[in-house]
Amino acid sequence: MDFKHSTSFLESCELVPRAKKCKKCQKMLLSFHFSEGQKYFWCKFCSLEIYWAYETILERAKISSTQLEILLQIFLNKQTAKDAYIHFSIGFSQEILSLNTIRRYFSIFSYIVLEFYCRQLKTKMLFGDIEIDETHLFREKPSFAPYRNYQLSDIWLFGLKERKTKEFIVVPVKSRDEATLIKILLRHARVKSTIYSDCYSVYVNNHTFPKKSKIMTYGCCHHFVNHRIEFINQIFDDIHTNGIESLWSELKNFIRQTNTKTLYFLIIARFYFHKTLSQEQQIKILVRGLQQKQLEDYSKLENLLFG
């Protein structure tokens, strides 16, 4: 893996600033020096040394700028904390980081991504041709053994995907009933959109002949295909849900490739982050997050993801 020099990379993405305000006199400081691989600004009026990460999440970070750069680039390359640990162990024998330290920084990156995804869910609207579906992400292994906690519990996902773009929304749901799924659909799909789905009873009244759409009553055009008979309508070959099915396959492959063993809402957020954004956009979001004074209370953010 080819890495650029830390100073140029971190300054080019504006994580390491080229100037810093003095915390005492508030004057802009341009004079700086490096000490043990870290950048410090010097205020000659106050005789103060200001660390480049002062008043950011990284203020108490003990790793060097070089190590931080490598961790960021490994994260952006969709690799794991273990991959980063191997890289440091083999390539940087004098700058070895412990696996727990690497995991701590990867956790910070992941929660910044989660915060971004939560903001997206508040405002994201899809329109045009939209496919919808649900998938079972994890199946909890049944056991009668007491006090056996599972990190990955049983969870369903509900997804919406535009056909003509790469835009999509994935939301974990505690229930697949009509009140939950239709609420999410109306929140993220514009009126007069064309919805494509299977014949799940939330979307279609299966007790009539012919089957009747329930979604059309909400102002959307709705086409559906009966997966018990066919996956693509034999008469109208544009009636299918292959796009959203392909998205589920990509999501599950992402979990396997990254060997993700973490909370499902972090998995979804990171998958969305890597799939929909360019690397330049990803860097900007991570840098903006790292420049915050503190992280949000993520125990509350989990509730925002549930429909």
NUGUKE-999194 format. One record per residue (C-alpha): y, x, z; residue in one letter. Coordinates in steps of 0.2 Angstrom, whole numbers, plus 5000, padded with zeros to 4 digits. Example, Ala and Ser with C-alpha at 12.3 -4.5 7.8 and 13.67 -1.06 7.14 Angstrom:
REM NUGUKE-999194
<r><Y>4978</Y><X>5062</X><Z>5039</Z><residuo>A</residuo></r>
<r><Y>4995</Y><X>5068</X><Z>5036</Z><residuo>S</residuo></r>
//
This chain:
REM NUGUKE-999194
<r><Y>5000</Y><X>5000</X><Z>5000</Z><residuo>M</residuo></r>
<r><Y>5017</Y><X>5007</X><Z>4995</Z><residuo>D</residuo></r>
<r><Y>5031</Y><X>5006</X><Z>5007</Z><residuo>F</residuo></r>
<r><Y>5049</Y><X>5010</X><Z>5005</Z><residuo>K</residuo></r>
<r><Y>5059</Y><X>5020</X><Z>5017</Z><residuo>H</residuo></r>
<r><Y>5063</Y><X>5009</X><Z>5032</Z><residuo>S</residuo></r>
<r><Y>5082</Y><X>5011</X><Z>5033</Z><residuo>T</residuo></r>
<r><Y>5084</Y><X>5007</X><Z>5015</Z><residuo>S</residuo></r>
<r><Y>5073</Y><X>4992</X><Z>5015</Z><residuo>F</residuo></r>
<r><Y>5079</Y><X>4984</X><Z>5032</Z><residuo>L</residuo></r>
<r><Y>5097</Y><X>4987</X><Z>5027</Z><residuo>E</residuo></r>
<r><Y>5094</Y><X>4980</X><Z>5010</Z><residuo>S</residuo></r>
<r><Y>5087</Y><X>4964</X><Z>5017</Z><residuo>C</residuo></r>
<r><Y>5102</Y><X>4965</X><Z>5030</Z><residuo>E</residuo></r>
<r><Y>5091</Y><X>4965</X><Z>5045</Z><residuo>L</residuo></r>
<r><Y>5098</Y><X>4982</X><Z>5051</Z><residuo>V</residuo></r>
<r><Y>5117</Y><X>4979</X><Z>5049</Z><residuo>P</residuo></r>
<r><Y>5129</Y><X>4992</X><Z>5041</Z><residuo>R</residuo></r>
<r><Y>5142</Y><X>4987</X><Z>5055</Z><residuo>A</residuo></r>
<r><Y>5141</Y><X>4980</X><Z>5072</Z><residuo>K</residuo></r>
<r><Y>5154</Y><X>4973</X><Z>5084</Z><residuo>K</residuo></r>
<r><Y>5157</Y><X>4982</X><Z>5101</Z><residuo>C</residuo></r>
<r><Y>5150</Y><X>4971</X><Z>5115</Z><residuo>K</residuo></r>
<r><Y>5166</Y><X>4976</X><Z>5125</Z><residuo>K</residuo></r>
<r><Y>5181</Y><X>4977</X><Z>5114</Z><residuo>C</residuo></r>
<r><Y>5174</Y><X>4967</X><Z>5100</Z><residuo>Q</residuo></r>
<r><Y>5180</Y><X>4979</X><Z>5087</Z><residuo>K</residuo></r>
<r><Y>5169</Y><X>4982</X><Z>5071</Z><residuo>M</residuo></r>
<r><Y>5159</Y><X>4998</X><Z>5072</Z><residuo>L</residuo></r>
<r><Y>5155</Y><X>5008</X><Z>5057</Z><residuo>L</residuo></r>
<r><Y>5151</Y><X>5025</X><Z>5065</Z><residuo>S</residuo></r>
<r><Y>5132</Y><X>5026</X><Z>5069</Z><residuo>F</residuo></r>
<r><Y>5118</Y><X>5039</X><Z>5072</Z><residuo>H</residuo></r>
<r><Y>5099</Y><X>5039</X><Z>5074</Z><residuo>F</residuo></r>
<r><Y>5090</Y><X>5042</X><Z>5089</Z><residuo>S</residuo></r>
<r><Y>5070</Y><X>5042</X><Z>5090</Z><residuo>E</residuo></r>
<r><Y>5070</Y><X>5032</X><Z>5073</Z><residuo>G</residuo></r>
<r><Y>5082</Y><X>5019</X><Z>5079</Z><residuo>Q</residuo></r>
<r><Y>5100</Y><X>5015</X><Z>5073</Z><residuo>K</residuo></r>
<r><Y>5114</Y><X>5015</X><Z>5086</Z><residuo>Y</residuo></r>
<r><Y>5133</Y><X>5012</X><Z>5083</Z><residuo>F</residuo></r>
<r><Y>5146</Y><X>5021</X><Z>5093</Z><residuo>W</residuo></r>
<r><Y>5162</Y><X>5014</X><Z>5100</Z><residuo>C</residuo></r>
<r><Y>5174</Y><X>5028</X><Z>5103</Z><residuo>K</residuo></r>
<r><Y>5187</Y><X>5017</X><Z>5112</Z><residuo>F</residuo></r>
<r><Y>5174</Y><X>5011</X><Z>5125</Z><residuo>C</residuo></r>
<r><Y>5163</Y><X>5026</X><Z>5124</Z><residuo>S</residuo></r>
<r><Y>5148</Y><X>5014</X><Z>5122</Z><residuo>L</residuo></r>
<r><Y>5132</Y><X>5015</X><Z>5111</Z><residuo>E</residuo></r>
<r><Y>5127</Y><X>4999</X><Z>5103</Z><residuo>I</residuo></r>
<r><Y>5109</Y><X>4996</X><Z>5098</Z><residuo>Y</residuo></r>
<r><Y>5108</Y><X>4989</X><Z>5080</Z><residuo>W</residuo></r>
<r><Y>5097</Y><X>4974</X><Z>5087</Z><residuo>A</residuo></r>
<r><Y>5108</Y><X>4970</X><Z>5101</Z><residuo>Y</residuo></r>
<r><Y>5109</Y><X>4951</X><Z>5104</Z><residuo>E</residuo></r>
<r><Y>5094</Y><X>4947</X><Z>5093</Z><residuo>T</residuo></r>
<r><Y>5076</Y><X>4943</X><Z>5096</Z><residuo>I</residuo></r>
<r><Y>5072</Y><X>4962</X><Z>5093</Z><residuo>L</residuo></r>
<r><Y>5084</Y><X>4968</X><Z>5106</Z><residuo>E</residuo></r>
<r><Y>5070</Y><X>4973</X><Z>5118</Z><residuo>R</residuo></r>
<r><Y>5058</Y><X>4979</X><Z>5104</Z><residuo>A</residuo></r>
<r><Y>5051</Y><X>4996</X><Z>5107</Z><residuo>K</residuo></r>
<r><Y>5044</Y><X>4999</X><Z>5090</Z><residuo>I</residuo></r>
<r><Y>5053</Y><X>5010</X><Z>5077</Z><residuo>S</residuo></r>
<r><Y>5062</Y><X>5003</X><Z>5061</Z><residuo>S</residuo></r>
<r><Y>5048</Y><X>5011</X><Z>5051</Z><residuo>T</residuo></r>
<r><Y>5035</Y><X>5001</X><Z>5061</Z><residuo>Q</residuo></r>
<r><Y>5044</Y><X>4985</X><Z>5060</Z><residuo>L</residuo></r>
<r><Y>5046</Y><X>4987</X><Z>5041</Z><residuo>E</residuo></r>
<r><Y>5028</Y><X>4990</X><Z>5038</Z><residuo>I</residuo></r>
<r><Y>5023</Y><X>4974</X><Z>5049</Z><residuo>L</residuo></r>
<r><Y>5035</Y><X>4963</X><Z>5039</Z><residuo>L</residuo></r>
<r><Y>5028</Y><X>4969</X><Z>5022</Z><residuo>Q</residuo></r>
<r><Y>5010</Y><X>4967</X><Z>5028</Z><residuo>I</residuo></r>
<r><Y>5015</Y><X>4949</X><Z>5034</Z><residuo>F</residuo></r>
<r><Y>5023</Y><X>4945</X><Z>5017</Z><residuo>L</residuo></r>
<r><Y>5008</Y><X>4951</X><Z>5008</Z><residuo>N</residuo></r>
<r><Y>4997</Y><X>4937</X><Z>5017</Z><residuo>K</residuo></r>
<r><Y>4988</Y><X>4950</X><Z>5027</Z><residuo>Q</residuo></r>
<r><Y>4982</Y><X>4949</X><Z>5045</Z><residuo>T</residuo></r>
<r><Y>4986</Y><X>4958</X><Z>5062</Z><residuo>A</residuo></r>
<r><Y>4969</Y><X>4967</X><Z>5060</Z><residuo>K</residuo></r>
<r><Y>4974</Y><X>4973</X><Z>5043</Z><residuo>D</residuo></r>
<r><Y>4990</Y><X>4980</X><Z>5050</Z><residuo>A</residuo></r>
<r><Y>4981</Y><X>4988</X><Z>5064</Z><residuo>Y</residuo></r>
<r><Y>4969</Y><X>4997</X><Z>5052</Z><residuo>I</residuo></r>
<r><Y>4984</Y><X>5003</X><Z>5041</Z><residuo>H</residuo></r>
<r><Y>4992</Y><X>5011</X><Z>5057</Z><residuo>F</residuo></r>
<r><Y>4976</Y><X>5018</X><Z>5063</Z><residuo>S</residuo></r>
<r><Y>4972</Y><X>5027</X><Z>5046</Z><residuo>I</residuo></r>
<r><Y>4989</Y><X>5030</X><Z>5038</Z><residuo>G</residuo></r>
<r><Y>5000</Y><X>5033</X><Z>5053</Z><residuo>F</residuo></r>
<r><Y>4990</Y><X>5042</X><Z>5066</Z><residuo>S</residuo></r>
<r><Y>5006</Y><X>5047</X><Z>5075</Z><residuo>Q</residuo></r>
<r><Y>5013</Y><X>5030</X><Z>5075</Z><residuo>E</residuo></r>
<r><Y>4998</Y><X>5019</X><Z>5081</Z><residuo>I</residuo></r>
<r><Y>5002</Y><X>5002</X><Z>5087</Z><residuo>L</residuo></r>
<r><Y>4990</Y><X>4992</X><Z>5098</Z><residuo>S</residuo></r>
<r><Y>4982</Y><X>4977</X><Z>5091</Z><residuo>L</residuo></r>
<r><Y>4990</Y><X>4966</X><Z>5104</Z><residuo>N</residuo></r>
<r><Y>5007</Y><X>4973</X><Z>5100</Z><residuo>T</residuo></r>
<r><Y>5005</Y><X>4969</X><Z>5082</Z><residuo>I</residuo></r>
<r><Y>4999</Y><X>4951</X><Z>5086</Z><residuo>R</residuo></r>
<r><Y>5014</Y><X>4949</X><Z>5096</Z><residuo>R</residuo></r>
<r><Y>5026</Y><X>4953</X><Z>5082</Z><residuo>Y</residuo></r>
<r><Y>5015</Y><X>4943</X><Z>5069</Z><residuo>F</residuo></r>
<r><Y>5017</Y><X>4928</X><Z>5081</Z><residuo>S</residuo></r>
<r><Y>5036</Y><X>4930</X><Z>5081</Z><residuo>I</residuo></r>
<r><Y>5035</Y><X>4930</X><Z>5062</Z><residuo>F</residuo></r>
<r><Y>5024</Y><X>4915</X><Z>5062</Z><residuo>S</residuo></r>
<r><Y>5035</Y><X>4905</X><Z>5073</Z><residuo>Y</residuo></r>
<r><Y>5050</Y><X>4908</X><Z>5063</Z><residuo>I</residuo></r>
<r><Y>5040</Y><X>4902</X><Z>5048</Z><residuo>V</residuo></r>
<r><Y>5035</Y><X>4886</X><Z>5058</Z><residuo>L</residuo></r>
<r><Y>5053</Y><X>4883</X><Z>5063</Z><residuo>E</residuo></r>
<r><Y>5058</Y><X>4884</X><Z>5044</Z><residuo>F</residuo></r>
<r><Y>5044</Y><X>4871</X><Z>5040</Z><residuo>Y</residuo></r>
<r><Y>5049</Y><X>4859</X><Z>5053</Z><residuo>C</residuo></r>
<r><Y>5067</Y><X>4859</X><Z>5046</Z><residuo>R</residuo></r>
<r><Y>5059</Y><X>4856</X><Z>5029</Z><residuo>Q</residuo></r>
<r><Y>5049</Y><X>4841</X><Z>5035</Z><residuo>L</residuo></r>
<r><Y>5065</Y><X>4833</X><Z>5042</Z><residuo>K</residuo></r>
<r><Y>5074</Y><X>4832</X><Z>5024</Z><residuo>T</residuo></r>
<r><Y>5060</Y><X>4835</X><Z>5011</Z><residuo>K</residuo></r>
<r><Y>5059</Y><X>4821</X><Z>4998</Z><residuo>M</residuo></r>
<r><Y>5047</Y><X>4821</X><Z>4983</Z><residuo>L</residuo></r>
<r><Y>5049</Y><X>4811</X><Z>4968</Z><residuo>F</residuo></r>
<r><Y>5041</Y><X>4807</X><Z>4951</Z><residuo>G</residuo></r>
<r><Y>5023</Y><X>4808</X><Z>4949</Z><residuo>D</residuo></r>
<r><Y>5015</Y><X>4811</X><Z>4967</Z><residuo>I</residuo></r>
<r><Y>4997</Y><X>4813</X><Z>4972</Z><residuo>E</residuo></r>
<r><Y>4992</Y><X>4809</X><Z>4990</Z><residuo>I</residuo></r>
<r><Y>4976</Y><X>4812</X><Z>4999</Z><residuo>D</residuo></r>
<r><Y>4969</Y><X>4817</X><Z>5016</Z><residuo>E</residuo></r>
<r><Y>4957</Y><X>4831</X><Z>5021</Z><residuo>T</residuo></r>
<r><Y>4947</Y><X>4836</X><Z>5036</Z><residuo>H</residuo></r>
<r><Y>4953</Y><X>4854</X><Z>5041</Z><residuo>L</residuo></r>
<r><Y>4942</Y><X>4858</X><Z>5056</Z><residuo>F</residuo></r>
<r><Y>4927</Y><X>4850</X><Z>5062</Z><residuo>R</residuo></r>
<r><Y>4924</Y><X>4852</X><Z>5081</Z><residuo>E</residuo></r>
<r><Y>4907</Y><X>4857</X><Z>5085</Z><residuo>K</residuo></r>
<r><Y>4899</Y><X>4845</X><Z>5097</Z><residuo>P</residuo></r>
<r><Y>4892</Y><X>4852</X><Z>5113</Z><residuo>S</residuo></r>
<r><Y>4888</Y><X>4845</X><Z>5131</Z><residuo>F</residuo></r>
<r><Y>4892</Y><X>4861</X><Z>5139</Z><residuo>A</residuo></r>
<r><Y>4906</Y><X>4859</X><Z>5152</Z><residuo>P</residuo></r>
<r><Y>4923</Y><X>4868</X><Z>5152</Z><residuo>Y</residuo></r>
<r><Y>4921</Y><X>4873</X><Z>5134</Z><residuo>R</residuo></r>
<r><Y>4938</Y><X>4874</X><Z>5126</Z><residuo>N</residuo></r>
<r><Y>4940</Y><X>4875</X><Z>5107</Z><residuo>Y</residuo></r>
<r><Y>4955</Y><X>4884</X><Z>5100</Z><residuo>Q</residuo></r>
<r><Y>4953</Y><X>4874</X><Z>5083</Z><residuo>L</residuo></r>
<r><Y>4950</Y><X>4856</X><Z>5087</Z><residuo>S</residuo></r>
<r><Y>4946</Y><X>4842</X><Z>5075</Z><residuo>D</residuo></r>
<r><Y>4961</Y><X>4838</X><Z>5064</Z><residuo>I</residuo></r>
<r><Y>4965</Y><X>4828</X><Z>5048</Z><residuo>W</residuo></r>
<r><Y>4979</Y><X>4832</X><Z>5036</Z><residuo>L</residuo></r>
<r><Y>4989</Y><X>4821</X><Z>5025</Z><residuo>F</residuo></r>
<r><Y>4997</Y><X>4828</X><Z>5009</Z><residuo>G</residuo></r>
<r><Y>5009</Y><X>4823</X><Z>4996</Z><residuo>L</residuo></r>
<r><Y>5011</Y><X>4834</X><Z>4980</Z><residuo>K</residuo></r>
<r><Y>5022</Y><X>4833</X><Z>4965</Z><residuo>E</residuo></r>
<r><Y>5013</Y><X>4835</X><Z>4948</Z><residuo>R</residuo></r>
<r><Y>5026</Y><X>4843</X><Z>4938</Z><residuo>K</residuo></r>
<r><Y>5032</Y><X>4856</X><Z>4952</Z><residuo>T</residuo></r>
<r><Y>5024</Y><X>4866</X><Z>4965</Z><residuo>K</residuo></r>
<r><Y>5033</Y><X>4855</X><Z>4979</Z><residuo>E</residuo></r>
<r><Y>5022</Y><X>4847</X><Z>4992</Z><residuo>F</residuo></r>
<r><Y>5021</Y><X>4841</X><Z>5010</Z><residuo>I</residuo></r>
<r><Y>5006</Y><X>4843</X><Z>5022</Z><residuo>V</residuo></r>
<r><Y>5007</Y><X>4834</X><Z>5039</Z><residuo>V</residuo></r>
<r><Y>4993</Y><X>4835</X><Z>5052</Z><residuo>P</residuo></r>
<r><Y>4989</Y><X>4817</X><Z>5058</Z><residuo>V</residuo></r>
<r><Y>4981</Y><X>4811</X><Z>5074</Z><residuo>K</residuo></r>
<r><Y>4976</Y><X>4795</X><Z>5066</Z><residuo>S</residuo></r>
<r><Y>4973</Y><X>4790</X><Z>5048</Z><residuo>R</residuo></r>
<r><Y>4978</Y><X>4772</X><Z>5050</Z><residuo>D</residuo></r>
<r><Y>4990</Y><X>4762</X><Z>5039</Z><residuo>E</residuo></r>
<r><Y>5005</Y><X>4763</X><Z>5050</Z><residuo>A</residuo></r>
<r><Y>5004</Y><X>4782</X><Z>5051</Z><residuo>T</residuo></r>
<r><Y>5000</Y><X>4787</X><Z>5033</Z><residuo>L</residuo></r>
<r><Y>5012</Y><X>4774</X><Z>5025</Z><residuo>I</residuo></r>
<r><Y>5026</Y><X>4779</X><Z>5037</Z><residuo>K</residuo></r>
<r><Y>5024</Y><X>4798</X><Z>5031</Z><residuo>I</residuo></r>
<r><Y>5023</Y><X>4792</X><Z>5013</Z><residuo>L</residuo></r>
<r><Y>5039</Y><X>4782</X><Z>5014</Z><residuo>L</residuo></r>
<r><Y>5048</Y><X>4796</X><Z>5023</Z><residuo>R</residuo></r>
<r><Y>5044</Y><X>4809</X><Z>5010</Z><residuo>H</residuo></r>
<r><Y>5042</Y><X>4799</X><Z>4993</Z><residuo>A</residuo></r>
<r><Y>5057</Y><X>4791</X><Z>4985</Z><residuo>R</residuo></r>
<r><Y>5057</Y><X>4773</X><Z>4980</Z><residuo>V</residuo></r>
<r><Y>5051</Y><X>4770</X><Z>4962</Z><residuo>K</residuo></r>
<r><Y>5040</Y><X>4786</X><Z>4962</Z><residuo>S</residuo></r>
<r><Y>5023</Y><X>4785</X><Z>4954</Z><residuo>T</residuo></r>
<r><Y>5009</Y><X>4787</X><Z>4967</Z><residuo>I</residuo></r>
<r><Y>4991</Y><X>4793</X><Z>4963</Z><residuo>Y</residuo></r>
<r><Y>4978</Y><X>4791</X><Z>4976</Z><residuo>S</residuo></r>
<r><Y>4959</Y><X>4787</X><Z>4979</Z><residuo>D</residuo></r>
<r><Y>4954</Y><X>4770</X><Z>4985</Z><residuo>C</residuo></r>
<r><Y>4955</Y><X>4773</X><Z>5003</Z><residuo>Y</residuo></r>
<r><Y>4958</Y><X>4756</X><Z>5012</Z><residuo>S</residuo></r>
<r><Y>4975</Y><X>4762</X><Z>5018</Z><residuo>V</residuo></r>
<r><Y>4981</Y><X>4762</X><Z>5000</Z><residuo>Y</residuo></r>
<r><Y>4971</Y><X>4749</X><Z>4992</Z><residuo>V</residuo></r>
<r><Y>4964</Y><X>4732</X><Z>4997</Z><residuo>N</residuo></r>
<r><Y>4945</Y><X>4734</X><Z>4993</Z><residuo>N</residuo></r>
<r><Y>4941</Y><X>4716</X><Z>4998</Z><residuo>H</residuo></r>
<r><Y>4948</Y><X>4709</X><Z>4982</Z><residuo>T</residuo></r>
<r><Y>4942</Y><X>4709</X><Z>4964</Z><residuo>F</residuo></r>
<r><Y>4950</Y><X>4718</X><Z>4956</Z><residuo>P</residuo></r>
<r><Y>4956</Y><X>4729</X><Z>4969</Z><residuo>K</residuo></r>
<r><Y>4974</Y><X>4728</X><Z>4973</Z><residuo>K</residuo></r>
<r><Y>4987</Y><X>4741</X><Z>4978</Z><residuo>S</residuo></r>
<r><Y>4995</Y><X>4740</X><Z>4995</Z><residuo>K</residuo></r>
<r><Y>5008</Y><X>4754</X><Z>4991</Z><residuo>I</residuo></r>
<r><Y>5016</Y><X>4744</X><Z>4977</Z><residuo>M</residuo></r>
<r><Y>5023</Y><X>4732</X><Z>4990</Z><residuo>T</residuo></r>
<r><Y>5034</Y><X>4746</X><Z>4996</Z><residuo>Y</residuo></r>
<r><Y>5043</Y><X>4749</X><Z>4979</Z><residuo>G</residuo></r>
<r><Y>5032</Y><X>4762</X><Z>4971</Z><residuo>C</residuo></r>
<r><Y>5021</Y><X>4762</X><Z>4956</Z><residuo>C</residuo></r>
<r><Y>5003</Y><X>4765</X><Z>4961</Z><residuo>H</residuo></r>
<r><Y>4988</Y><X>4770</X><Z>4952</Z><residuo>H</residuo></r>
<r><Y>4971</Y><X>4774</X><Z>4960</Z><residuo>F</residuo></r>
<r><Y>4954</Y><X>4780</X><Z>4956</Z><residuo>V</residuo></r>
<r><Y>4938</Y><X>4775</X><Z>4964</Z><residuo>N</residuo></r>
<r><Y>4929</Y><X>4792</X><Z>4969</Z><residuo>H</residuo></r>
<r><Y>4913</Y><X>4783</X><Z>4972</Z><residuo>R</residuo></r>
<r><Y>4912</Y><X>4780</X><Z>4953</Z><residuo>I</residuo></r>
<r><Y>4923</Y><X>4793</X><Z>4945</Z><residuo>E</residuo></r>
<r><Y>4936</Y><X>4807</X><Z>4949</Z><residuo>F</residuo></r>
<r><Y>4946</Y><X>4804</X><Z>4933</Z><residuo>I</residuo></r>
<r><Y>4949</Y><X>4787</X><Z>4926</Z><residuo>N</residuo></r>
<r><Y>4939</Y><X>4785</X><Z>4910</Z><residuo>Q</residuo></r>
<r><Y>4952</Y><X>4775</X><Z>4901</Z><residuo>I</residuo></r>
<r><Y>4968</Y><X>4783</X><Z>4907</Z><residuo>F</residuo></r>
<r><Y>4964</Y><X>4801</X><Z>4910</Z><residuo>D</residuo></r>
<r><Y>4981</Y><X>4804</X><Z>4919</Z><residuo>D</residuo></r>
<r><Y>4974</Y><X>4794</X><Z>4934</Z><residuo>I</residuo></r>
<r><Y>4967</Y><X>4806</X><Z>4946</Z><residuo>H</residuo></r>
<r><Y>4970</Y><X>4817</X><Z>4962</Z><residuo>T</residuo></r>
<r><Y>4965</Y><X>4834</X><Z>4955</Z><residuo>N</residuo></r>
<r><Y>4981</Y><X>4842</X><Z>4960</Z><residuo>G</residuo></r>
<r><Y>4981</Y><X>4838</X><Z>4978</Z><residuo>I</residuo></r>
<r><Y>4962</Y><X>4842</X><Z>4979</Z><residuo>E</residuo></r>
<r><Y>4966</Y><X>4859</X><Z>4972</Z><residuo>S</residuo></r>
<r><Y>4979</Y><X>4861</X><Z>4985</Z><residuo>L</residuo></r>
<r><Y>4966</Y><X>4858</X><Z>4999</Z><residuo>W</residuo></r>
<r><Y>4955</Y><X>4871</X><Z>4991</Z><residuo>S</residuo></r>
<r><Y>4969</Y><X>4883</X><Z>4991</Z><residuo>E</residuo></r>
<r><Y>4973</Y><X>4880</X><Z>5009</Z><residuo>L</residuo></r>
<r><Y>4955</Y><X>4882</X><Z>5015</Z><residuo>K</residuo></r>
<r><Y>4954</Y><X>4898</X><Z>5005</Z><residuo>N</residuo></r>
<r><Y>4970</Y><X>4904</X><Z>5013</Z><residuo>F</residuo></r>
<r><Y>4962</Y><X>4901</X><Z>5030</Z><residuo>I</residuo></r>
<r><Y>4946</Y><X>4911</X><Z>5025</Z><residuo>R</residuo></r>
<r><Y>4956</Y><X>4925</X><Z>5017</Z><residuo>Q</residuo></r>
<r><Y>4968</Y><X>4928</X><Z>5031</Z><residuo>T</residuo></r>
<r><Y>4954</Y><X>4925</X><Z>5044</Z><residuo>N</residuo></r>
<r><Y>4966</Y><X>4914</X><Z>5053</Z><residuo>T</residuo></r>
<r><Y>4961</Y><X>4909</X><Z>5070</Z><residuo>K</residuo></r>
<r><Y>4976</Y><X>4901</X><Z>5077</Z><residuo>T</residuo></r>
<r><Y>4984</Y><X>4884</X><Z>5079</Z><residuo>L</residuo></r>
<r><Y>4983</Y><X>4873</X><Z>5064</Z><residuo>Y</residuo></r>
<r><Y>5002</Y><X>4869</X><Z>5063</Z><residuo>F</residuo></r>
<r><Y>5005</Y><X>4888</X><Z>5061</Z><residuo>L</residuo></r>
<r><Y>4992</Y><X>4889</X><Z>5047</Z><residuo>I</residuo></r>
<r><Y>5000</Y><X>4875</X><Z>5038</Z><residuo>I</residuo></r>
<r><Y>5018</Y><X>4882</X><Z>5040</Z><residuo>A</residuo></r>
<r><Y>5013</Y><X>4899</X><Z>5034</Z><residuo>R</residuo></r>
<r><Y>5003</Y><X>4892</X><Z>5019</Z><residuo>F</residuo></r>
<r><Y>5018</Y><X>4882</X><Z>5013</Z><residuo>Y</residuo></r>
<r><Y>5030</Y><X>4897</X><Z>5016</Z><residuo>F</residuo></r>
<r><Y>5019</Y><X>4909</X><Z>5005</Z><residuo>H</residuo></r>
<r><Y>5015</Y><X>4896</X><Z>4992</Z><residuo>K</residuo></r>
<r><Y>5032</Y><X>4888</X><Z>4988</Z><residuo>T</residuo></r>
<r><Y>5045</Y><X>4903</X><Z>4991</Z><residuo>L</residuo></r>
<r><Y>5048</Y><X>4919</X><Z>4982</Z><residuo>S</residuo></r>
<r><Y>5047</Y><X>4935</X><Z>4992</Z><residuo>Q</residuo></r>
<r><Y>5066</Y><X>4937</X><Z>4992</Z><residuo>E</residuo></r>
<r><Y>5067</Y><X>4919</X><Z>5000</Z><residuo>Q</residuo></r>
<r><Y>5054</Y><X>4923</X><Z>5012</Z><residuo>Q</residuo></r>
<r><Y>5063</Y><X>4939</X><Z>5017</Z><residuo>I</residuo></r>
<r><Y>5079</Y><X>4930</X><Z>5020</Z><residuo>K</residuo></r>
<r><Y>5071</Y><X>4917</X><Z>5031</Z><residuo>I</residuo></r>
<r><Y>5062</Y><X>4930</X><Z>5042</Z><residuo>L</residuo></r>
<r><Y>5078</Y><X>4940</X><Z>5043</Z><residuo>V</residuo></r>
<r><Y>5088</Y><X>4925</X><Z>5048</Z><residuo>R</residuo></r>
<r><Y>5075</Y><X>4921</X><Z>5061</Z><residuo>G</residuo></r>
<r><Y>5074</Y><X>4938</X><Z>5068</Z><residuo>L</residuo></r>
<r><Y>5093</Y><X>4939</X><Z>5070</Z><residuo>Q</residuo></r>
<r><Y>5093</Y><X>4924</X><Z>5082</Z><residuo>Q</residuo></r>
<r><Y>5096</Y><X>4927</X><Z>5101</Z><residuo>K</residuo></r>
<r><Y>5080</Y><X>4918</X><Z>5105</Z><residuo>Q</residuo></r>
<r><Y>5066</Y><X>4908</X><Z>5098</Z><residuo>L</residuo></r>
<r><Y>5065</Y><X>4889</X><Z>5099</Z><residuo>E</residuo></r>
<r><Y>5054</Y><X>4880</X><Z>5112</Z><residuo>D</residuo></r>
<r><Y>5039</Y><X>4878</X><Z>5101</Z><residuo>Y</residuo></r>
<r><Y>5029</Y><X>4867</X><Z>5112</Z><residuo>S</residuo></r>
<r><Y>5041</Y><X>4853</X><Z>5106</Z><residuo>K</residuo></r>
<r><Y>5040</Y><X>4858</X><Z>5088</Z><residuo>L</residuo></r>
<r><Y>5022</Y><X>4854</X><Z>5087</Z><residuo>E</residuo></r>
<r><Y>5027</Y><X>4835</X><Z>5090</Z><residuo>N</residuo></r>
<r><Y>5038</Y><X>4836</X><Z>5075</Z><residuo>L</residuo></r>
<r><Y>5023</Y><X>4840</X><Z>5063</Z><residuo>L</residuo></r>
<r><Y>5013</Y><X>4825</X><Z>5068</Z><residuo>F</residuo></r>
<r><Y>5016</Y><X>4809</X><Z>5058</Z><residuo>G</residuo></r>
//
